[in-house]
Amino acid sequence: MALSREELIQAVSSQMPAKRWKHTQGVMESAVILAEKYGADPVKADIAAILHDVAKYWPVAEMEAVIRDNGLNAELLSHDKQLWHSEVGAFVAERDYGVSDSEIINAIRWHTSGRVGMSLLDKVVCLADYIEPGRDFPGVEHIREQAQRSLEEGLIAGFDSTISLLLSQRRVIYPLTVLSRNDLIAQLHN
Ligand SMILES: Nc1ncnc2c1ncn2[C@@H]1O[C@H](COP(=O)(O)OP(=O)(O)O)[C@@H](O)[C@H]1O
C-alpha cells in the first residue's frame, strides 16, 4: 500500500535527527526547482527527495543484512559504508513505503554514487543533494553555478568535488562515481 505524501513525510522525518530532516527538506525544495527547470516530473522528484536518506541512520549491521538477504548490490559492502544507505533506501522505499515507481526507486538508489546512464530524475535528485540551500561545504557555490548551466555540468562539478575530497584524504573512490562522471562528460560532447 502506497503511503500518502504526508504519511511519507511523517514516517521519514521521525527516523532521523532534525538536522538531517532539514537537509531533506532542502533537497525536496531544490529537486522540485531543478525538475521544473530541466523538464523532469516535479512530483516524482519531491517523493524521491523525501525518501532519499530514509536509511541514512540505520545501524550498519542492519544495512548489511538487508543488502545480503535481498540480493542487493553486495559489491557495496567492500566500499565506504556511507554508500550503503542509498541502496537500502531504495529497497525499503518499495518494501516498507509502497513506492512502486521505478524512476523514483532508481533516483533514490543512485543518489550518492551516480551511475552510467543516469536518468533525468536520477540527475535531479543527485544534484539537489549537492546544492540544497543548507549545504555550505567549500566549492558548493561553483556547483550551484554549474547547476544553472545544465544538470550535467552541475553533476560533473559535484562529483569532481567528492572525488577531489576523497583523493585529498587518500580514501577509496567507488569506481561507479568516476564512470558516472566520465559518462556525463561524454554526454556533453555528444
Ligand atoms: N564515490 C564515492 N566513493 C567513496 N565514498 C563516497 C563516494 N561518494 C560519496 N562517498 C562518501 O559518502 C559520504 C556521504 O555522501 P552523501 O550521501 O552525499 O552524504 P551527505 O548527504 O551526508 O553529504 C561522502 O562524504 C563520502 O565520504
The ligand as a Tripos MOL2 file, in Angstrom:
@<TRIPOS>MOLECULE
LIG
   27    29     1     0     0
SMALL
NO_CHARGES

@<TRIPOS>ATOM
      1 N1         32.1010    7.6970   -4.9250 N.pl3     1 LIG1
      2 C1         32.3370    7.6150   -3.6330 C.ar      1 LIG1
      3 N2         33.3230    6.8190   -3.1900 N.ar      1 LIG1
      4 C2         33.5670    6.7210   -1.8860 C.ar      1 LIG1
      5 N3         32.9170    7.3880   -0.9340 N.ar      1 LIG1
      6 C3         31.9320    8.1950   -1.3260 C.ar      1 LIG1
      7 C4         31.5840    8.3590   -2.6840 C.ar      1 LIG1
      8 N4         30.5410    9.2110   -2.7610 N.ar      1 LIG1
      9 C5         30.2660    9.5820   -1.5060 C.ar      1 LIG1
     10 N5         31.1020    8.9820   -0.6370 N.ar      1 LIG1
     11 C6         31.1420    9.1340    0.8050 C.3       1 LIG1
     12 O1         29.8480    9.2610    1.2610 O.3       1 LIG1
     13 C7         29.7430   10.4410    2.0200 C.3       1 LIG1
     14 C8         28.3240   10.8860    2.0640 C.3       1 LIG1
     15 O2         27.7980   11.1840    0.8110 O.3       1 LIG1
     16 P1         26.3090   11.6700    0.7400 P.3       1 LIG1
     17 O3         25.3710   10.5410    0.6680 O.co2     1 LIG1
     18 O4         26.2400   12.6730   -0.3330 O.co2     1 LIG1
     19 O5         26.0890   12.2030    2.1730 O.3       1 LIG1
     20 P2         25.7230   13.5320    2.8480 P.3       1 LIG1
     21 O6         24.3210   13.7970    2.3930 O.co2     1 LIG1
     22 O7         25.8430   13.1900    4.3010 O.co2     1 LIG1
     23 O8         26.7340   14.5450    2.4050 O.co2     1 LIG1
     24 C9         30.7400   11.3690    1.3810 C.3       1 LIG1
     25 O9         31.1040   12.4270    2.2340 O.3       1 LIG1
     26 C10        31.8780   10.4030    1.1860 C.3       1 LIG1
     27 O10        32.5660   10.1670    2.3990 O.3       1 LIG1
@<TRIPOS>BOND
     1     1     2 1
     2     2     3 ar
     3     2     7 ar
     4     3     4 ar
     5     4     5 ar
     6     5     6 ar
     7     6     7 ar
     8     6    10 ar
     9     7     8 ar
    10     8     9 ar
    11     9    10 ar
    12    10    11 1
    13    11    12 1
    14    11    26 1
    15    12    13 1
    16    13    14 1
    17    13    24 1
    18    14    15 1
    19    15    16 1
    20    16    17 2
    21    16    18 1
    22    16    19 1
    23    19    20 1
    24    20    21 2
    25    20    22 1
    26    20    23 1
    27    24    25 1
    28    24    26 1
    29    26    27 1
@<TRIPOS>SUBSTRUCTURE
     1 LIG1         1 GROUP 0 **** ****
